[in-house]
Amino acid sequence: MENKNNQFELRGFSHVALVCSDMARTVDFYSRILGLPLIKTVDLPDGSGQHFFFDAGNGNSLAFFWFPDAPAAVPGISAPVSSPGFGEWLSAVSSLNHVSFEVPADKFPEYRAKLKAEGIKVGPIVNHDNSESQIALEMNDDVYVRSFYFQDPDGVLLEFSCWMREFTPEDVSHEPKTAADWRPRAIA
């Protein structure tokens, strides 16, 4: 199926920017653990913080701001409390729920083992499909993506994933929900 944007010539993401509590720890995790090259660093004017960029492959970047006076993260509000399979993974409207990196499917066990060897808590490999549970216990033709989840030192939910099949028009079959369907949770 040919998917084409007829409005804008978008070439992917320039960068996705998050906020961290400790830039040195963030650089260590993303460069040493995940292997993303640090490609640009900026000290913001008047000591207001830093903005660093990592090469995420294919011309895409993952960026982080560090602000000396940023509010603390609120798990379950600003980001999920945990990874899917380990507890609650909802996050608030306009929050960033997770960042998924595309990796080769045949590397999943190796990459998962590398993260575990570094002391990173990782979830099981998940076969996402169209069943009622949305998870297949074994690979089948309906599995559209395989993935596993983990978190960075600030609790940002990360995922390694691989598309397993091409999408067809039948893959777009749900009516989008509206604000009238929204049931916001109270902040505890």
VEXDREN-2710 file (C-alpha; in Angstrom, 1 decimal):
% VEXDREN-2710
k/r/px/py/pz
1/MET/0.0/0.0/0.0
2/GLU/1.4/3.4/-1.0
3/ASN/1.1/5.9/1.8
4/LYS/1.8/9.5/0.7
5/ASN/1.4/12.8/2.4
6/ASN/-0.3/15.1/-0.1
7/GLN/0.0/18.2/2.2
8/PHE/3.7/18.4/3.2
9/GLU/6.9/16.7/2.1
10/LEU/7.8/15.3/5.5
11/ARG/11.0/13.3/5.7
12/GLY/10.6/11.8/9.1
13/PHE/11.4/13.4/12.4
14/SER/14.1/16.0/12.7
15/HIS/14.2/15.3/16.4
16/VAL/12.0/14.5/19.4
17/ALA/13.0/16.5/22.5
18/LEU/12.5/15.3/26.1
19/VAL/13.5/16.7/29.4
20/CYS/16.1/15.0/31.7
21/SER/17.1/15.6/35.3
22/ASP/20.8/14.9/34.9
23/MET/22.4/15.5/31.4
24/ALA/25.6/13.6/32.3
25/ARG/23.7/10.5/33.3
26/THR/21.5/10.9/30.1
27/VAL/24.6/11.2/27.9
28/ASP/26.0/8.1/29.6
29/PHE/22.9/6.0/29.1
30/TYR/22.1/7.0/25.5
31/SER/25.7/7.0/24.3
32/ARG/27.3/4.2/26.3
33/ILE/24.3/1.9/26.8
34/LEU/22.3/2.5/23.6
35/GLY/25.2/3.6/21.4
36/LEU/23.6/6.7/20.1
37/PRO/26.4/9.2/19.0
38/LEU/26.2/12.6/20.7
39/ILE/26.1/15.0/17.7
40/LYS/25.3/18.5/19.1
41/THR/25.5/20.2/22.5
42/VAL/24.1/23.6/23.4
43/ASP/24.4/25.6/26.6
44/LEU/21.2/27.7/26.7
45/PRO/21.4/31.5/27.2
46/ASP/21.7/33.0/30.7
47/GLY/22.4/29.6/32.4
48/SER/18.8/28.5/31.6
49/GLY/19.9/24.9/30.7
50/GLN/21.3/22.7/28.1
51/HIS/20.0/21.1/24.8
52/PHE/21.9/17.9/23.6
53/PHE/21.2/15.9/20.4
54/PHE/21.8/12.2/19.8
55/ASP/21.9/10.5/16.3
56/ALA/19.0/8.0/16.3
57/GLY/19.8/6.7/12.8
58/ASN/18.3/7.5/9.4
59/GLY/18.7/11.2/9.8
60/ASN/16.6/11.3/13.0
61/SER/17.7/12.6/16.3
62/LEU/16.6/12.2/19.9
63/ALA/17.2/15.4/21.9
64/PHE/17.1/16.3/25.6
65/PHE/16.7/19.5/27.5
66/TRP/18.1/19.9/31.0
67/PHE/16.7/22.8/32.9
68/PRO/18.1/23.6/36.4
69/ASP/14.7/24.5/37.7
70/ALA/12.5/22.0/35.9
71/PRO/9.6/20.5/37.9
72/ALA/10.2/16.8/38.9
73/ALA/8.6/14.1/36.9
74/VAL/5.3/12.8/38.1
75/PRO/5.0/9.1/37.2
76/GLY/1.6/8.3/35.7
77/ILE/1.2/12.0/34.7
78/SER/4.3/13.2/32.8
79/ALA/5.3/9.7/31.8
80/PRO/4.1/6.1/32.4
81/VAL/4.8/4.6/35.8
82/SER/6.3/1.5/34.3
83/SER/6.6/-0.6/31.2
84/PRO/3.7/-2.6/29.6
85/GLY/3.6/-5.9/31.4
86/PHE/5.1/-4.4/34.6
87/GLY/2.2/-2.2/35.8
88/GLU/0.4/1.0/34.8
89/TRP/1.6/2.6/31.6
90/LEU/-0.9/5.4/31.1
91/SER/0.3/9.0/30.9
92/ALA/-1.4/12.3/30.7
93/VAL/-2.8/14.1/27.7
94/SER/0.1/15.9/25.8
95/SER/2.7/13.8/27.6
96/LEU/5.1/11.7/25.7
97/ASN/4.2/8.1/26.4
98/HIS/7.2/6.3/24.9
99/VAL/9.9/6.4/22.3
100/SER/10.3/3.4/20.0
101/PHE/13.5/2.6/18.2
102/GLU/13.2/0.4/15.1
103/VAL/15.7/-2.5/15.2
104/PRO/16.1/-5.8/13.2
105/ALA/13.8/-8.6/14.5
106/ASP/16.6/-11.1/14.4
107/LYS/18.6/-8.9/16.9
108/PHE/15.9/-8.8/19.6
109/PRO/17.3/-11.6/21.8
110/GLU/20.8/-10.2/21.5
111/TYR/19.8/-6.6/22.2
112/ARG/17.6/-7.6/25.1
113/ALA/20.5/-9.6/26.6
114/LYS/22.9/-6.6/26.2
115/LEU/20.5/-4.3/28.1
116/LYS/20.0/-6.9/30.8
117/ALA/23.8/-7.3/31.1
118/GLU/24.0/-3.5/31.8
119/GLY/21.4/-3.9/34.6
120/ILE/18.5/-2.5/32.6
121/LYS/15.1/-4.0/33.5
122/VAL/13.5/-5.1/30.2
123/GLY/10.2/-6.6/29.4
124/PRO/9.5/-9.7/27.5
125/ILE/9.4/-9.8/23.7
126/VAL/5.8/-9.0/22.7
127/ASN/4.2/-10.1/19.4
128/HIS/1.6/-7.3/18.8
129/ASP/-1.4/-8.6/16.8
130/ASN/-5.1/-7.9/16.1
131/SER/-6.5/-10.4/18.6
132/GLU/-8.7/-9.4/21.5
133/SER/-5.6/-9.3/23.9
134/GLN/-3.5/-7.7/21.1
135/ILE/-0.7/-10.1/22.0
136/ALA/0.1/-13.3/20.3
137/LEU/2.0/-16.0/22.3
138/GLU/3.6/-17.2/19.1
139/MET/4.5/-15.6/15.8
140/ASN/1.7/-15.7/13.1
141/ASP/0.8/-13.8/10.0
142/ASP/-1.3/-11.3/12.0
143/VAL/1.6/-10.1/14.1
144/TYR/2.4/-6.6/12.8
145/VAL/5.1/-5.6/15.2
146/ARG/7.4/-7.2/17.7
147/SER/8.8/-5.3/20.6
148/PHE/10.1/-5.1/24.1
149/TYR/10.1/-2.2/26.5
150/PHE/12.5/-0.7/29.1
151/GLN/13.1/2.7/30.8
152/ASP/15.9/5.2/30.8
153/PRO/17.3/6.6/34.1
154/ASP/14.6/9.3/34.3
155/GLY/11.8/6.7/33.7
156/VAL/11.3/7.6/30.0
157/LEU/9.6/4.5/28.5
158/LEU/11.6/3.2/25.6
159/GLU/10.9/0.4/23.2
160/PHE/12.9/-1.6/20.6
161/SER/10.5/-2.7/17.8
162/CYS/10.4/-4.1/14.3
163/TRP/7.5/-4.0/11.8
164/MET/6.7/-7.5/10.7
165/ARG/4.4/-6.9/7.7
166/GLU/3.2/-4.3/5.3
167/PHE/0.0/-2.5/6.2
168/THR/-3.1/-2.8/4.1
169/PRO/-6.3/-0.7/3.9
170/GLU/-7.9/-3.2/6.3
171/ASP/-5.5/-2.1/9.0
172/VAL/-7.3/1.2/9.2
173/SER/-10.7/0.1/10.5
174/HIS/-11.5/1.9/13.7
175/GLU/-13.4/5.2/14.2
176/PRO/-11.3/7.8/16.1
177/LYS/-12.6/8.6/19.6
178/THR/-13.5/12.3/20.4
179/ALA/-13.3/14.5/23.4
180/ALA/-16.8/13.4/24.3
181/ASP/-15.4/9.9/24.8
182/TRP/-12.6/11.1/27.2
183/ARG/-12.9/10.3/30.9
184/PRO/-10.0/12.2/32.5
185/ARG/-8.6/10.7/35.8
186/ALA/-8.4/12.9/38.8
187/ILE/-4.9/13.8/39.9
188/ALA/-4.1/12.1/43.2
END
